[in-house]
């Protein structure tokens, strides 16, 4: 897009989507992607997800919890 967000084209069905067909996850906005890259890798048991509305949340698979707070900023785990 004009702002740099990646979208995907399904030529067979003639439609576009924010969902990456390889991962099933939405592509993050450029601002969110830049922020994620600047903070370095997530701790080993964490995963980041983006909701369809662009909000980012974090999944702690070890403790089976979710949070809006980036664990890299919140402190060591």
mmJSON file of the N, C-alpha and C atoms, coordinates in Angstrom:
{"data_MODEL":{"atom_site":{
"group_PDB":["ATOM","ATOM","ATOM","ATOM","ATOM","ATOM","ATOM","ATOM","ATOM","ATOM","ATOM","ATOM","ATOM","ATOM","ATOM","ATOM","ATOM","ATOM","ATOM","ATOM","ATOM","ATOM","ATOM","ATOM","ATOM","ATOM","ATOM","ATOM","ATOM","ATOM","ATOM","ATOM","ATOM","ATOM","ATOM","ATOM","ATOM","ATOM","ATOM","ATOM","ATOM","ATOM","ATOM","ATOM","ATOM","ATOM","ATOM","ATOM","ATOM","ATOM","ATOM","ATOM","ATOM","ATOM","ATOM","ATOM","ATOM","ATOM","ATOM","ATOM","ATOM","ATOM","ATOM","ATOM","ATOM","ATOM","ATOM","ATOM","ATOM","ATOM","ATOM","ATOM","ATOM","ATOM","ATOM","ATOM","ATOM","ATOM","ATOM","ATOM","ATOM","ATOM","ATOM","ATOM","ATOM","ATOM","ATOM","ATOM","ATOM","ATOM","ATOM","ATOM","ATOM","ATOM","ATOM","ATOM","ATOM","ATOM","ATOM","ATOM","ATOM","ATOM","ATOM","ATOM","ATOM","ATOM","ATOM","ATOM","ATOM","ATOM","ATOM","ATOM","ATOM","ATOM","ATOM","ATOM","ATOM","ATOM","ATOM","ATOM","ATOM","ATOM","ATOM","ATOM","ATOM","ATOM","ATOM","ATOM","ATOM","ATOM","ATOM","ATOM","ATOM","ATOM","ATOM","ATOM","ATOM","ATOM","ATOM","ATOM","ATOM","ATOM","ATOM","ATOM","ATOM","ATOM","ATOM","ATOM","ATOM","ATOM","ATOM","ATOM","ATOM","ATOM","ATOM","ATOM","ATOM","ATOM","ATOM","ATOM","ATOM","ATOM","ATOM","ATOM","ATOM","ATOM","ATOM","ATOM","ATOM","ATOM","ATOM","ATOM","ATOM","ATOM","ATOM","ATOM","ATOM","ATOM","ATOM","ATOM","ATOM","ATOM","ATOM","ATOM","ATOM","ATOM","ATOM","ATOM","ATOM","ATOM","ATOM","ATOM","ATOM","ATOM","ATOM","ATOM","ATOM","ATOM","ATOM","ATOM","ATOM","ATOM","ATOM","ATOM","ATOM","ATOM","ATOM","ATOM","ATOM","ATOM","ATOM","ATOM","ATOM","ATOM","ATOM","ATOM","ATOM","ATOM","ATOM","ATOM","ATOM","ATOM","ATOM","ATOM","ATOM","ATOM","ATOM","ATOM","ATOM","ATOM","ATOM"],
"id":[1,2,3,4,5,6,7,8,9,10,11,12,13,14,15,16,17,18,19,20,21,22,23,24,25,26,27,28,29,30,31,32,33,34,35,36,37,38,39,40,41,42,43,44,45,46,47,48,49,50,51,52,53,54,55,56,57,58,59,60,61,62,63,64,65,66,67,68,69,70,71,72,73,74,75,76,77,78,79,80,81,82,83,84,85,86,87,88,89,90,91,92,93,94,95,96,97,98,99,100,101,102,103,104,105,106,107,108,109,110,111,112,113,114,115,116,117,118,119,120,121,122,123,124,125,126,127,128,129,130,131,132,133,134,135,136,137,138,139,140,141,142,143,144,145,146,147,148,149,150,151,152,153,154,155,156,157,158,159,160,161,162,163,164,165,166,167,168,169,170,171,172,173,174,175,176,177,178,179,180,181,182,183,184,185,186,187,188,189,190,191,192,193,194,195,196,197,198,199,200,201,202,203,204,205,206,207,208,209,210,211,212,213,214,215,216,217,218,219,220,221,222,223,224,225,226,227,228,229,230,231],
"type_symbol":["N","C","C","N","C","C","N","C","C","N","C","C","N","C","C","N","C","C","N","C","C","N","C","C","N","C","C","N","C","C","N","C","C","N","C","C","N","C","C","N","C","C","N","C","C","N","C","C","N","C","C","N","C","C","N","C","C","N","C","C","N","C","C","N","C","C","N","C","C","N","C","C","N","C","C","N","C","C","N","C","C","N","C","C","N","C","C","N","C","C","N","C","C","N","C","C","N","C","C","N","C","C","N","C","C","N","C","C","N","C","C","N","C","C","N","C","C","N","C","C","N","C","C","N","C","C","N","C","C","N","C","C","N","C","C","N","C","C","N","C","C","N","C","C","N","C","C","N","C","C","N","C","C","N","C","C","N","C","C","N","C","C","N","C","C","N","C","C","N","C","C","N","C","C","N","C","C","N","C","C","N","C","C","N","C","C","N","C","C","N","C","C","N","C","C","N","C","C","N","C","C","N","C","C","N","C","C","N","C","C","N","C","C","N","C","C","N","C","C","N","C","C","N","C","C","N","C","C","N","C","C"],
"label_atom_id":["N","CA","C","N","CA","C","N","CA","C","N","CA","C","N","CA","C","N","CA","C","N","CA","C","N","CA","C","N","CA","C","N","CA","C","N","CA","C","N","CA","C","N","CA","C","N","CA","C","N","CA","C","N","CA","C","N","CA","C","N","CA","C","N","CA","C","N","CA","C","N","CA","C","N","CA","C","N","CA","C","N","CA","C","N","CA","C","N","CA","C","N","CA","C","N","CA","C","N","CA","C","N","CA","C","N","CA","C","N","CA","C","N","CA","C","N","CA","C","N","CA","C","N","CA","C","N","CA","C","N","CA","C","N","CA","C","N","CA","C","N","CA","C","N","CA","C","N","CA","C","N","CA","C","N","CA","C","N","CA","C","N","CA","C","N","CA","C","N","CA","C","N","CA","C","N","CA","C","N","CA","C","N","CA","C","N","CA","C","N","CA","C","N","CA","C","N","CA","C","N","CA","C","N","CA","C","N","CA","C","N","CA","C","N","CA","C","N","CA","C","N","CA","C","N","CA","C","N","CA","C","N","CA","C","N","CA","C","N","CA","C","N","CA","C","N","CA","C","N","CA","C","N","CA","C","N","CA","C","N","CA","C","N","CA","C","N","CA","C"],
"label_alt_id":[null,null,null,null,null,null,null,null,null,null,null,null,null,null,null,null,null,null,null,null,null,null,null,null,null,null,null,null,null,null,null,null,null,null,null,null,null,null,null,null,null,null,null,null,null,null,null,null,null,null,null,null,null,null,null,null,null,null,null,null,null,null,null,null,null,null,null,null,null,null,null,null,null,null,null,null,null,null,null,null,null,null,null,null,null,null,null,null,null,null,null,null,null,null,null,null,null,null,null,null,null,null,null,null,null,null,null,null,null,null,null,null,null,null,null,null,null,null,null,null,null,null,null,null,null,null,null,null,null,null,null,null,null,null,null,null,null,null,null,null,null,null,null,null,null,null,null,null,null,null,null,null,null,null,null,null,null,null,null,null,null,null,null,null,null,null,null,null,null,null,null,null,null,null,null,null,null,null,null,null,null,null,null,null,null,null,null,null,null,null,null,null,null,null,null,null,null,null,null,null,null,null,null,null,null,null,null,null,null,null,null,null,null,null,null,null,null,null,null,null,null,null,null,null,null,null,null,null,null,null,null],
"label_comp_id":["UNK","UNK","UNK","UNK","UNK","UNK","UNK","UNK","UNK","UNK","UNK","UNK","UNK","UNK","UNK","UNK","UNK","UNK","UNK","UNK","UNK","UNK","UNK","UNK","UNK","UNK","UNK","UNK","UNK","UNK","UNK","UNK","UNK","UNK","UNK","UNK","UNK","UNK","UNK","UNK","UNK","UNK","UNK","UNK","UNK","UNK","UNK","UNK","UNK","UNK","UNK","UNK","UNK","UNK","UNK","UNK","UNK","UNK","UNK","UNK","UNK","UNK","UNK","UNK","UNK","UNK","UNK","UNK","UNK","UNK","UNK","UNK","UNK","UNK","UNK","UNK","UNK","UNK","UNK","UNK","UNK","UNK","UNK","UNK","UNK","UNK","UNK","UNK","UNK","UNK","UNK","UNK","UNK","UNK","UNK","UNK","UNK","UNK","UNK","UNK","UNK","UNK","UNK","UNK","UNK","UNK","UNK","UNK","UNK","UNK","UNK","UNK","UNK","UNK","UNK","UNK","UNK","UNK","UNK","UNK","UNK","UNK","UNK","UNK","UNK","UNK","UNK","UNK","UNK","UNK","UNK","UNK","UNK","UNK","UNK","UNK","UNK","UNK","UNK","UNK","UNK","UNK","UNK","UNK","UNK","UNK","UNK","UNK","UNK","UNK","UNK","UNK","UNK","UNK","UNK","UNK","UNK","UNK","UNK","UNK","UNK","UNK","UNK","UNK","UNK","UNK","UNK","UNK","UNK","UNK","UNK","UNK","UNK","UNK","UNK","UNK","UNK","UNK","UNK","UNK","UNK","UNK","UNK","UNK","UNK","UNK","UNK","UNK","UNK","UNK","UNK","UNK","UNK","UNK","UNK","UNK","UNK","UNK","UNK","UNK","UNK","UNK","UNK","UNK","UNK","UNK","UNK","UNK","UNK","UNK","UNK","UNK","UNK","UNK","UNK","UNK","UNK","UNK","UNK","UNK","UNK","UNK","UNK","UNK","UNK","UNK","UNK","UNK","UNK","UNK","UNK"],
"label_asym_id":["A","A","A","A","A","A","A","A","A","A","A","A","A","A","A","A","A","A","A","A","A","A","A","A","A","A","A","A","A","A","A","A","A","A","A","A","A","A","A","A","A","A","A","A","A","A","A","A","A","A","A","A","A","A","A","A","A","A","A","A","A","A","A","A","A","A","A","A","A","A","A","A","A","A","A","A","A","A","A","A","A","A","A","A","A","A","A","A","A","A","A","A","A","A","A","A","A","A","A","A","A","A","A","A","A","A","A","A","A","A","A","A","A","A","A","A","A","A","A","A","A","A","A","A","A","A","A","A","A","A","A","A","A","A","A","A","A","A","A","A","A","A","A","A","A","A","A","A","A","A","A","A","A","A","A","A","A","A","A","A","A","A","A","A","A","A","A","A","A","A","A","A","A","A","A","A","A","A","A","A","A","A","A","A","A","A","A","A","A","A","A","A","A","A","A","A","A","A","A","A","A","A","A","A","A","A","A","A","A","A","A","A","A","A","A","A","A","A","A","A","A","A","A","A","A","A","A","A","A","A","A"],
"label_entity_id":["1","1","1","1","1","1","1","1","1","1","1","1","1","1","1","1","1","1","1","1","1","1","1","1","1","1","1","1","1","1","1","1","1","1","1","1","1","1","1","1","1","1","1","1","1","1","1","1","1","1","1","1","1","1","1","1","1","1","1","1","1","1","1","1","1","1","1","1","1","1","1","1","1","1","1","1","1","1","1","1","1","1","1","1","1","1","1","1","1","1","1","1","1","1","1","1","1","1","1","1","1","1","1","1","1","1","1","1","1","1","1","1","1","1","1","1","1","1","1","1","1","1","1","1","1","1","1","1","1","1","1","1","1","1","1","1","1","1","1","1","1","1","1","1","1","1","1","1","1","1","1","1","1","1","1","1","1","1","1","1","1","1","1","1","1","1","1","1","1","1","1","1","1","1","1","1","1","1","1","1","1","1","1","1","1","1","1","1","1","1","1","1","1","1","1","1","1","1","1","1","1","1","1","1","1","1","1","1","1","1","1","1","1","1","1","1","1","1","1","1","1","1","1","1","1","1","1","1","1","1","1"],
"label_seq_id":[1,1,1,2,2,2,3,3,3,4,4,4,5,5,5,6,6,6,7,7,7,8,8,8,9,9,9,10,10,10,11,11,11,12,12,12,13,13,13,14,14,14,15,15,15,16,16,16,17,17,17,18,18,18,19,19,19,20,20,20,21,21,21,22,22,22,23,23,23,24,24,24,25,25,25,26,26,26,27,27,27,28,28,28,29,29,29,30,30,30,31,31,31,32,32,32,33,33,33,34,34,34,35,35,35,36,36,36,37,37,37,38,38,38,39,39,39,40,40,40,41,41,41,42,42,42,43,43,43,44,44,44,45,45,45,46,46,46,47,47,47,48,48,48,49,49,49,50,50,50,51,51,51,52,52,52,53,53,53,54,54,54,55,55,55,56,56,56,57,57,57,58,58,58,59,59,59,60,60,60,61,61,61,62,62,62,63,63,63,64,64,64,65,65,65,66,66,66,67,67,67,68,68,68,69,69,69,70,70,70,71,71,71,72,72,72,73,73,73,74,74,74,75,75,75,76,76,76,77,77,77],
"pdbx_PDB_ins_code":[null,null,null,null,null,null,null,null,null,null,null,null,null,null,null,null,null,null,null,null,null,null,null,null,null,null,null,null,null,null,null,null,null,null,null,null,null,null,null,null,null,null,null,null,null,null,null,null,null,null,null,null,null,null,null,null,null,null,null,null,null,null,null,null,null,null,null,null,null,null,null,null,null,null,null,null,null,null,null,null,null,null,null,null,null,null,null,null,null,null,null,null,null,null,null,null,null,null,null,null,null,null,null,null,null,null,null,null,null,null,null,null,null,null,null,null,null,null,null,null,null,null,null,null,null,null,null,null,null,null,null,null,null,null,null,null,null,null,null,null,null,null,null,null,null,null,null,null,null,null,null,null,null,null,null,null,null,null,null,null,null,null,null,null,null,null,null,null,null,null,null,null,null,null,null,null,null,null,null,null,null,null,null,null,null,null,null,null,null,null,null,null,null,null,null,null,null,null,null,null,null,null,null,null,null,null,null,null,null,null,null,null,null,null,null,null,null,null,null,null,null,null,null,null,null,null,null,null,null,null,null],
"Cartn_x":[0.837,0.0,0.878,0.268,1.02,1.806,1.299,1.998,3.001,3.127,4.116,3.604,2.333,1.801,1.659,2.081,2.046,0.644,0.14,-1.103,-0.844,-1.76,-1.573,-2.691,-2.344,-3.302,-3.574,-4.839,-5.28,-5.799,-4.943,-5.307,-6.419,-6.452,-7.467,-8.875,-9.013,-10.331,-10.516,-9.488,-9.542,-9.902,-9.086,-9.3,-7.97,-7.972,-6.788,-7.11,-6.056,-6.231,-4.986,-5.164,-4.029,-3.44,-4.167,-3.734,-2.678,-1.526,-0.443,-0.828,-0.97,-1.392,-0.374,0.862,1.888,1.775,1.305,1.253,-0.156,-1.105,-2.461,-2.617,-1.567,-1.585,-1.646,-2.265,-2.312,-0.925,-0.69,0.569,0.503,1.568,1.551,1.692,1.224,1.404,2.89,3.371,4.797,5.299,4.493,4.914,5.099,4.165,4.258,5.452,5.656,6.782,8.105,8.215,9.43,9.701,8.651,8.785,9.2,8.583,8.931,10.384,10.866,12.244,13.233,12.901,13.805,13.994,13.015,13.079,13.801,14.238,14.949,14.01,14.569,13.738,12.945,11.831,11.023,11.694,11.392,11.887,11.395,12.083,11.858,10.418,9.699,8.348,7.243,7.599,6.634,6.379,5.184,4.803,4.037,4.213,3.46,2.408,1.222,0.13,-0.461,-1.049,-1.718,-3.177,-4.07,-5.503,-5.865,-6.989,-7.393,-7.461,-7.721,-7.782,-6.409,-5.338,-3.977,-3.386,-4.184,-3.639,-2.754,-1.651,-0.669,-0.821,-0.768,-0.746,0.299,0.636,1.719,1.184,1.66,1.235,2.426,2.227,3.22,2.786,3.422,3.037,3.414,4.434,4.862,3.805,3.289,2.298,0.862,0.709,-0.613,-1.419,-0.766,-1.408,-1.176,-1.961,-1.762,-1.67,-1.045,-0.893,-0.744,-1.111,-0.894,0.523,1.207,2.525,3.626,4.523,5.657,6.556,6.808,7.627,9.07,9.522,10.89,11.001,9.893,9.881,9.513,8.665,8.153,9.23,10.255,11.313,11.67,12.693,13.147,12.152,12.169,11.302,12.11],
"Cartn_y":[-1.186,0.0,1.244,2.408,3.664,3.851,3.309,3.474,2.36,1.398,0.343,-0.961,-1.027,-2.287,-3.291,-4.514,-5.578,-6.178,-6.387,-7.125,-8.248,-9.193,-10.388,-10.494,-10.955,-11.067,-12.535,-12.889,-14.229,-14.124,-14.444,-14.305,-15.275,-16.438,-17.432,-16.945,-16.249,-15.781,-14.281,-13.63,-12.197,-11.348,-11.511,-10.705,-10.442,-9.46,-9.136,-9.324,-9.484,-9.697,-9.24,-8.89,-8.583,-9.872,-10.985,-12.253,-12.912,-13.196,-13.863,-15.331,-15.807,-17.197,-18.218,-17.81,-18.734,-18.965,-17.953,-18.054,-18.021,-17.49,-17.318,-16.117,-15.293,-14.124,-12.842,-11.787,-10.509,-9.886,-9.163,-8.435,-7.222,-6.957,-5.803,-4.499,-3.422,-2.109,-1.779,-0.898,-0.555,-0.014,0.805,1.35,0.249,-0.688,-1.802,-2.68,-2.965,-3.799,-3.142,-1.832,-1.096,-1.197,-1.016,-1.107,-2.507,-3.535,-4.911,-5.207,-4.735,-4.975,-4.251,-3.057,-2.271,-2.887,-3.619,-4.188,-5.529,-6.047,-7.314,-8.503,-9.706,-10.915,-11.06,-11.747,-12.048,-13.149,-13.221,-14.353,-15.667,-16.745,-18.036,-18.53,-18.298,-18.864,-17.868,-16.763,-15.72,-15.679,-15.205,-15.014,-13.699,-12.989,-11.754,-12.017,-11.451,-11.575,-10.195,-10.029,-8.784,-9.085,-8.352,-8.501,-7.854,-8.213,-7.617,-6.089,-5.517,-4.052,-3.417,-4.239,-3.728,-3.722,-4.009,-4.04,-5.269,-5.066,-6.129,-6.646,-7.971,-8.556,-9.664,-10.107,-11.063,-12.287,-13.457,-14.723,-15.335,-15.63,-16.328,-17.793,-18.619,-20.026,-20.816,-20.379,-21.075,-20.962,-19.739,-19.498,-19.481,-19.674,-19.703,-18.436,-17.282,-15.984,-15.1,-14.04,-13.027,-11.664,-10.719,-9.37,-8.387,-7.139,-6.069,-5.517,-5.835,-5.282,-6.14,-5.505,-6.191,-6.736,-8.045,-8.618,-8.129,-7.629,-7.106,-5.782,-5.083,-3.806,-4.019,-5.013,-5.265,-5.778,-6.426,-6.934,-8.366,-8.914,-10.281,-11.33,-12.471,-13.601,-14.852],
"Cartn_z":[0.0,0.0,0.0,-0.067,-0.048,1.242,2.355,3.63,3.903,2.988,3.12,3.701,4.062,4.586,3.45,3.71,2.71,2.654,1.447,1.268,0.281,0.206,-0.6,-1.622,-2.815,-3.912,-4.197,-4.186,-4.556,-5.991,-6.95,-8.364,-8.772,-8.165,-8.527,-8.191,-7.05,-6.612,-6.818,-7.405,-7.714,-6.498,-5.432,-4.235,-3.537,-2.657,-1.867,-0.389,0.405,1.841,2.588,3.858,4.736,5.303,5.225,5.82,4.937,5.533,4.816,4.633,3.404,3.193,3.702,3.885,4.376,5.874,6.604,8.064,8.631,7.848,8.351,9.258,9.355,10.234,9.406,9.959,9.235,9.138,8.067,7.952,8.867,9.633,10.531,9.763,10.377,9.76,9.782,8.899,8.869,10.2,10.895,12.185,13.212,13.24,14.179,13.836,12.556,12.137,12.508,12.311,12.653,14.154,14.955,16.408,16.829,16.253,16.592,16.264,15.129,14.717,15.617,16.084,16.921,18.298,18.774,20.114,20.172,19.047,19.018,19.112,19.246,19.25,20.549,20.45,21.63,22.443,23.745,24.532,23.908,24.198,23.541,23.582,24.647,24.773,24.413,23.768,23.41,21.91,21.556,20.155,20.059,18.953,18.723,17.658,17.858,16.884,16.638,15.471,15.116,14.817,15.463,15.216,13.886,13.299,12.018,12.045,13.23,13.323,13.53,13.531,13.623,15.017,16.046,17.403,17.576,18.288,18.514,19.942,20.09,21.427,21.457,22.664,22.861,23.591,23.169,23.759,24.485,25.756,26.565,26.6,25.783,25.683,26.936,27.643,28.852,29.954,30.162,31.215,30.703,29.381,28.747,29.04,28.787,28.992,27.773,27.684,26.65,27.319,26.614,27.135,25.985,26.24,25.265,25.4,26.512,26.819,26.208,25.489,24.874,25.981,26.028,27.097,27.069,25.938,25.856,26.589,26.735,27.443,28.905,29.158,30.503,31.456,30.939,31.797,31.464,32.121,31.823,32.306,31.605,31.949,32.06],
"occupancy":[1.0,1.0,1.0,1.0,1.0,1.0,1.0,1.0,1.0,1.0,1.0,1.0,1.0,1.0,1.0,1.0,1.0,1.0,1.0,1.0,1.0,1.0,1.0,1.0,1.0,1.0,1.0,1.0,1.0,1.0,1.0,1.0,1.0,1.0,1.0,1.0,1.0,1.0,1.0,1.0,1.0,1.0,1.0,1.0,1.0,1.0,1.0,1.0,1.0,1.0,1.0,1.0,1.0,1.0,1.0,1.0,1.0,1.0,1.0,1.0,1.0,1.0,1.0,1.0,1.0,1.0,1.0,1.0,1.0,1.0,1.0,1.0,1.0,1.0,1.0,1.0,1.0,1.0,1.0,1.0,1.0,1.0,1.0,1.0,1.0,1.0,1.0,1.0,1.0,1.0,1.0,1.0,1.0,1.0,1.0,1.0,1.0,1.0,1.0,1.0,1.0,1.0,1.0,1.0,1.0,1.0,1.0,1.0,1.0,1.0,1.0,1.0,1.0,1.0,1.0,1.0,1.0,1.0,1.0,1.0,1.0,1.0,1.0,1.0,1.0,1.0,1.0,1.0,1.0,1.0,1.0,1.0,1.0,1.0,1.0,1.0,1.0,1.0,1.0,1.0,1.0,1.0,1.0,1.0,1.0,1.0,1.0,1.0,1.0,1.0,1.0,1.0,1.0,1.0,1.0,1.0,1.0,1.0,1.0,1.0,1.0,1.0,1.0,1.0,1.0,1.0,1.0,1.0,1.0,1.0,1.0,1.0,1.0,1.0,1.0,1.0,1.0,1.0,1.0,1.0,1.0,1.0,1.0,1.0,1.0,1.0,1.0,1.0,1.0,1.0,1.0,1.0,1.0,1.0,1.0,1.0,1.0,1.0,1.0,1.0,1.0,1.0,1.0,1.0,1.0,1.0,1.0,1.0,1.0,1.0,1.0,1.0,1.0,1.0,1.0,1.0,1.0,1.0,1.0,1.0,1.0,1.0,1.0,1.0,1.0,1.0,1.0,1.0,1.0,1.0,1.0],
"B_iso_or_equiv":[0.0,0.0,0.0,0.0,0.0,0.0,0.0,0.0,0.0,0.0,0.0,0.0,0.0,0.0,0.0,0.0,0.0,0.0,0.0,0.0,0.0,0.0,0.0,0.0,0.0,0.0,0.0,0.0,0.0,0.0,0.0,0.0,0.0,0.0,0.0,0.0,0.0,0.0,0.0,0.0,0.0,0.0,0.0,0.0,0.0,0.0,0.0,0.0,0.0,0.0,0.0,0.0,0.0,0.0,0.0,0.0,0.0,0.0,0.0,0.0,0.0,0.0,0.0,0.0,0.0,0.0,0.0,0.0,0.0,0.0,0.0,0.0,0.0,0.0,0.0,0.0,0.0,0.0,0.0,0.0,0.0,0.0,0.0,0.0,0.0,0.0,0.0,0.0,0.0,0.0,0.0,0.0,0.0,0.0,0.0,0.0,0.0,0.0,0.0,0.0,0.0,0.0,0.0,0.0,0.0,0.0,0.0,0.0,0.0,0.0,0.0,0.0,0.0,0.0,0.0,0.0,0.0,0.0,0.0,0.0,0.0,0.0,0.0,0.0,0.0,0.0,0.0,0.0,0.0,0.0,0.0,0.0,0.0,0.0,0.0,0.0,0.0,0.0,0.0,0.0,0.0,0.0,0.0,0.0,0.0,0.0,0.0,0.0,0.0,0.0,0.0,0.0,0.0,0.0,0.0,0.0,0.0,0.0,0.0,0.0,0.0,0.0,0.0,0.0,0.0,0.0,0.0,0.0,0.0,0.0,0.0,0.0,0.0,0.0,0.0,0.0,0.0,0.0,0.0,0.0,0.0,0.0,0.0,0.0,0.0,0.0,0.0,0.0,0.0,0.0,0.0,0.0,0.0,0.0,0.0,0.0,0.0,0.0,0.0,0.0,0.0,0.0,0.0,0.0,0.0,0.0,0.0,0.0,0.0,0.0,0.0,0.0,0.0,0.0,0.0,0.0,0.0,0.0,0.0,0.0,0.0,0.0,0.0,0.0,0.0,0.0,0.0,0.0,0.0,0.0,0.0],
"pdbx_formal_charge":[null,null,null,null,null,null,null,null,null,null,null,null,null,null,null,null,null,null,null,null,null,null,null,null,null,null,null,null,null,null,null,null,null,null,null,null,null,null,null,null,null,null,null,null,null,null,null,null,null,null,null,null,null,null,null,null,null,null,null,null,null,null,null,null,null,null,null,null,null,null,null,null,null,null,null,null,null,null,null,null,null,null,null,null,null,null,null,null,null,null,null,null,null,null,null,null,null,null,null,null,null,null,null,null,null,null,null,null,null,null,null,null,null,null,null,null,null,null,null,null,null,null,null,null,null,null,null,null,null,null,null,null,null,null,null,null,null,null,null,null,null,null,null,null,null,null,null,null,null,null,null,null,null,null,null,null,null,null,null,null,null,null,null,null,null,null,null,null,null,null,null,null,null,null,null,null,null,null,null,null,null,null,null,null,null,null,null,null,null,null,null,null,null,null,null,null,null,null,null,null,null,null,null,null,null,null,null,null,null,null,null,null,null,null,null,null,null,null,null,null,null,null,null,null,null,null,null,null,null,null,null],
"auth_seq_id":[1,1,1,2,2,2,3,3,3,4,4,4,5,5,5,6,6,6,7,7,7,8,8,8,9,9,9,10,10,10,11,11,11,12,12,12,13,13,13,14,14,14,15,15,15,16,16,16,17,17,17,18,18,18,19,19,19,20,20,20,21,21,21,22,22,22,23,23,23,24,24,24,25,25,25,26,26,26,27,27,27,28,28,28,29,29,29,30,30,30,31,31,31,32,32,32,33,33,33,34,34,34,35,35,35,36,36,36,37,37,37,38,38,38,39,39,39,40,40,40,41,41,41,42,42,42,43,43,43,44,44,44,45,45,45,46,46,46,47,47,47,48,48,48,49,49,49,50,50,50,51,51,51,52,52,52,53,53,53,54,54,54,55,55,55,56,56,56,57,57,57,58,58,58,59,59,59,60,60,60,61,61,61,62,62,62,63,63,63,64,64,64,65,65,65,66,66,66,67,67,67,68,68,68,69,69,69,70,70,70,71,71,71,72,72,72,73,73,73,74,74,74,75,75,75,76,76,76,77,77,77],
"auth_comp_id":["UNK","UNK","UNK","UNK","UNK","UNK","UNK","UNK","UNK","UNK","UNK","UNK","UNK","UNK","UNK","UNK","UNK","UNK","UNK","UNK","UNK","UNK","UNK","UNK","UNK","UNK","UNK","UNK","UNK","UNK","UNK","UNK","UNK","UNK","UNK","UNK","UNK","UNK","UNK","UNK","UNK","UNK","UNK","UNK","UNK","UNK","UNK","UNK","UNK","UNK","UNK","UNK","UNK","UNK","UNK","UNK","UNK","UNK","UNK","UNK","UNK","UNK","UNK","UNK","UNK","UNK","UNK","UNK","UNK","UNK","UNK","UNK","UNK","UNK","UNK","UNK","UNK","UNK","UNK","UNK","UNK","UNK","UNK","UNK","UNK","UNK","UNK","UNK","UNK","UNK","UNK","UNK","UNK","UNK","UNK","UNK","UNK","UNK","UNK","UNK","UNK","UNK","UNK","UNK","UNK","UNK","UNK","UNK","UNK","UNK","UNK","UNK","UNK","UNK","UNK","UNK","UNK","UNK","UNK","UNK","UNK","UNK","UNK","UNK","UNK","UNK","UNK","UNK","UNK","UNK","UNK","UNK","UNK","UNK","UNK","UNK","UNK","UNK","UNK","UNK","UNK","UNK","UNK","UNK","UNK","UNK","UNK","UNK","UNK","UNK","UNK","UNK","UNK","UNK","UNK","UNK","UNK","UNK","UNK","UNK","UNK","UNK","UNK","UNK","UNK","UNK","UNK","UNK","UNK","UNK","UNK","UNK","UNK","UNK","UNK","UNK","UNK","UNK","UNK","UNK","UNK","UNK","UNK","UNK","UNK","UNK","UNK","UNK","UNK","UNK","UNK","UNK","UNK","UNK","UNK","UNK","UNK","UNK","UNK","UNK","UNK","UNK","UNK","UNK","UNK","UNK","UNK","UNK","UNK","UNK","UNK","UNK","UNK","UNK","UNK","UNK","UNK","UNK","UNK","UNK","UNK","UNK","UNK","UNK","UNK","UNK","UNK","UNK","UNK","UNK","UNK"],
"auth_asym_id":["A","A","A","A","A","A","A","A","A","A","A","A","A","A","A","A","A","A","A","A","A","A","A","A","A","A","A","A","A","A","A","A","A","A","A","A","A","A","A","A","A","A","A","A","A","A","A","A","A","A","A","A","A","A","A","A","A","A","A","A","A","A","A","A","A","A","A","A","A","A","A","A","A","A","A","A","A","A","A","A","A","A","A","A","A","A","A","A","A","A","A","A","A","A","A","A","A","A","A","A","A","A","A","A","A","A","A","A","A","A","A","A","A","A","A","A","A","A","A","A","A","A","A","A","A","A","A","A","A","A","A","A","A","A","A","A","A","A","A","A","A","A","A","A","A","A","A","A","A","A","A","A","A","A","A","A","A","A","A","A","A","A","A","A","A","A","A","A","A","A","A","A","A","A","A","A","A","A","A","A","A","A","A","A","A","A","A","A","A","A","A","A","A","A","A","A","A","A","A","A","A","A","A","A","A","A","A","A","A","A","A","A","A","A","A","A","A","A","A","A","A","A","A","A","A","A","A","A","A","A","A"],
"auth_atom_id":["N","CA","C","N","CA","C","N","CA","C","N","CA","C","N","CA","C","N","CA","C","N","CA","C","N","CA","C","N","CA","C","N","CA","C","N","CA","C","N","CA","C","N","CA","C","N","CA","C","N","CA","C","N","CA","C","N","CA","C","N","CA","C","N","CA","C","N","CA","C","N","CA","C","N","CA","C","N","CA","C","N","CA","C","N","CA","C","N","CA","C","N","CA","C","N","CA","C","N","CA","C","N","CA","C","N","CA","C","N","CA","C","N","CA","C","N","CA","C","N","CA","C","N","CA","C","N","CA","C","N","CA","C","N","CA","C","N","CA","C","N","CA","C","N","CA","C","N","CA","C","N","CA","C","N","CA","C","N","CA","C","N","CA","C","N","CA","C","N","CA","C","N","CA","C","N","CA","C","N","CA","C","N","CA","C","N","CA","C","N","CA","C","N","CA","C","N","CA","C","N","CA","C","N","CA","C","N","CA","C","N","CA","C","N","CA","C","N","CA","C","N","CA","C","N","CA","C","N","CA","C","N","CA","C","N","CA","C","N","CA","C","N","CA","C","N","CA","C","N","CA","C","N","CA","C","N","CA","C","N","CA","C","N","CA","C","N","CA","C"],
"pdbx_PDB_model_num":[1,1,1,1,1,1,1,1,1,1,1,1,1,1,1,1,1,1,1,1,1,1,1,1,1,1,1,1,1,1,1,1,1,1,1,1,1,1,1,1,1,1,1,1,1,1,1,1,1,1,1,1,1,1,1,1,1,1,1,1,1,1,1,1,1,1,1,1,1,1,1,1,1,1,1,1,1,1,1,1,1,1,1,1,1,1,1,1,1,1,1,1,1,1,1,1,1,1,1,1,1,1,1,1,1,1,1,1,1,1,1,1,1,1,1,1,1,1,1,1,1,1,1,1,1,1,1,1,1,1,1,1,1,1,1,1,1,1,1,1,1,1,1,1,1,1,1,1,1,1,1,1,1,1,1,1,1,1,1,1,1,1,1,1,1,1,1,1,1,1,1,1,1,1,1,1,1,1,1,1,1,1,1,1,1,1,1,1,1,1,1,1,1,1,1,1,1,1,1,1,1,1,1,1,1,1,1,1,1,1,1,1,1,1,1,1,1,1,1,1,1,1,1,1,1,1,1,1,1,1,1]
}}}
